Amino acid sequence: MRVHNINEFALAVVQSSDPKLSVDEKLALYLEASEKAQEHNKNNPVKGSVKSFE
């Protein structure tokens, strides 16, 4: 499964983190989550095509 919106994913990770984290720690967490999601997507390419159910 791919991460469809990397920015929303990274923001969700930060929002679910410990509220006691500093701004610097939250920024580092956001950047790390973003990088991990990009790496995950790179290692899990889309197979086939998405079909519409109209």
C-alpha angles and dihedrals in degrees: 000000000000129000102244098193112029095185093052090047093051091046091051090052091053093044091053093048128100109294089219092070116114122242089256091052091048091050091050090049091050092050093046092049089049092051093046091051091050090049091048091052091048091053093045108050120188111267118210123342134296112252125213119232100208 
